[in-house]
Amino acid sequence: MNRFLLAALLLAPLPTLAQSPDQSATDMLGDMLTDPISAQYTFLPQAHGGVEDKTGWFVCGVLNAKDGRGKYAGETMFIVSFGDDRDGPAIGAAIDDIGQTTVARWCANLYSKVSQ
Protein backbone atom coordinates (compact mmCIF):
# COMPACT_ATOMS: atom_id res chain seq x y z
CA MET A 1 0.00 0.00 0.00
CA ASN A 2 1.19 3.48 -0.80
CA ARG A 3 2.76 5.17 2.25
CA PHE A 4 0.89 8.40 1.61
CA LEU A 5 -2.45 6.61 1.38
CA LEU A 6 -1.71 4.70 4.59
CA ALA A 7 -0.74 7.93 6.37
CA ALA A 8 -3.93 9.63 5.13
CA LEU A 9 -6.05 6.75 6.41
CA LEU A 10 -4.34 6.77 9.80
CA LEU A 11 -4.70 10.54 10.19
CA ALA A 12 -8.29 10.80 8.94
CA PRO A 13 -10.79 11.59 11.67
CA LEU A 14 -13.07 8.75 12.67
CA PRO A 15 -16.74 9.23 11.90
CA THR A 16 -18.70 10.25 14.96
CA LEU A 17 -21.80 8.33 15.86
CA ALA A 18 -24.78 10.15 17.29
CA GLN A 19 -25.38 9.45 20.96
CA SER A 20 -28.43 7.47 21.94
CA PRO A 21 -31.09 9.47 23.79
CA ASP A 22 -30.30 7.52 26.97
CA GLN A 23 -26.58 8.38 26.70
CA SER A 24 -27.30 12.03 26.00
CA ALA A 25 -29.64 12.10 29.02
CA THR A 26 -27.04 10.35 31.19
CA ASP A 27 -24.41 12.93 30.22
CA MET A 28 -26.71 15.85 31.04
CA LEU A 29 -27.92 14.36 34.33
CA GLY A 30 -24.37 13.42 35.31
CA ASP A 31 -23.43 17.10 35.22
CA MET A 32 -26.04 17.68 37.94
CA LEU A 33 -24.86 14.92 40.31
CA THR A 34 -22.19 14.87 43.02
CA ASP A 35 -20.96 11.42 41.96
CA PRO A 36 -22.12 10.76 38.37
CA ILE A 37 -20.09 7.54 38.06
CA SER A 38 -22.13 5.94 40.84
CA ALA A 39 -25.47 6.75 39.17
CA GLN A 40 -27.83 3.91 38.32
CA TYR A 41 -30.50 4.77 35.74
CA THR A 42 -33.79 3.27 34.63
CA PHE A 43 -35.20 4.90 31.49
CA LEU A 44 -38.71 4.97 30.10
CA PRO A 45 -39.07 5.21 26.30
CA GLN A 46 -38.98 8.66 24.72
CA ALA A 47 -42.36 10.36 24.54
CA HIS A 48 -43.60 13.37 22.57
CA GLY A 49 -45.80 15.82 24.37
CA GLY A 50 -45.89 18.89 26.53
CA VAL A 51 -44.53 19.70 29.97
CA GLU A 52 -45.38 23.10 31.43
CA ASP A 53 -44.73 25.54 28.54
CA LYS A 54 -42.40 23.23 26.58
CA THR A 55 -43.32 20.75 23.87
CA GLY A 56 -41.16 18.18 22.14
CA TRP A 57 -39.47 14.89 22.97
CA PHE A 58 -38.85 13.89 26.57
CA VAL A 59 -37.52 10.90 28.45
CA CYS A 60 -38.32 10.18 32.08
CA GLY A 61 -36.88 7.68 34.48
CA VAL A 62 -35.50 6.95 37.91
CA LEU A 63 -31.95 7.39 39.15
CA ASN A 64 -30.06 6.57 42.31
CA ALA A 65 -26.62 8.06 42.92
CA LYS A 66 -24.23 8.62 45.79
CA ASP A 67 -24.43 11.89 47.66
CA GLY A 68 -21.59 13.95 49.15
CA ARG A 69 -21.25 11.46 52.04
CA GLY A 70 -20.67 8.57 49.63
CA LYS A 71 -24.03 6.91 50.35
CA TYR A 72 -26.77 6.20 47.83
CA ALA A 73 -29.41 8.89 48.26
CA GLY A 74 -32.38 6.80 47.12
CA GLU A 75 -34.35 6.62 43.93
CA THR A 76 -35.67 9.85 42.48
CA MET A 77 -37.44 10.76 39.25
CA PHE A 78 -35.85 12.71 36.41
CA ILE A 79 -37.00 14.21 33.11
CA VAL A 80 -34.82 15.20 30.16
CA SER A 81 -35.93 17.36 27.23
CA PHE A 82 -34.74 16.94 23.64
CA GLY A 83 -36.83 19.70 22.05
CA ASP A 84 -38.18 18.94 18.59
CA ASP A 85 -35.18 16.80 17.59
CA ARG A 86 -35.85 13.28 18.86
CA ASP A 87 -32.31 12.14 18.07
CA GLY A 88 -30.62 15.40 19.00
CA PRO A 89 -28.71 16.21 22.17
CA ALA A 90 -30.47 16.70 25.47
CA ILE A 91 -31.25 20.38 26.01
CA GLY A 92 -32.65 20.44 29.54
CA ALA A 93 -33.15 18.26 32.59
CA ALA A 94 -34.67 18.27 36.05
CA ILE A 95 -34.32 15.89 38.99
CA ASP A 96 -36.83 15.69 41.84
CA ASP A 97 -35.30 16.24 45.24
CA ILE A 98 -36.07 13.45 47.68
CA GLY A 99 -39.64 13.88 48.88
CA GLN A 100 -40.66 16.24 46.08
CA THR A 101 -42.99 15.24 43.28
CA THR A 102 -42.84 17.91 40.56
CA VAL A 103 -40.92 15.80 38.03
CA ALA A 104 -42.93 12.70 38.93
CA ARG A 105 -46.13 14.64 38.22
CA TRP A 106 -44.77 15.93 34.87
CA CYS A 107 -43.76 12.41 33.84
CA ALA A 108 -47.06 10.86 34.90
CA ASN A 109 -48.93 13.50 32.90
CA LEU A 110 -46.66 13.11 29.85
CA TYR A 111 -46.89 9.30 29.70
CA SER A 112 -50.61 9.16 30.46
CA LYS A 113 -51.25 11.26 27.32
CA VAL A 114 -48.97 9.01 25.25
CA SER A 115 -50.84 5.85 26.23
CA GLN A 116 -54.27 7.28 25.32
Order of alpha helices (4+ residues) and beta strands (2+ residues): alpha-alpha-beta-beta-beta-beta-beta-alpha
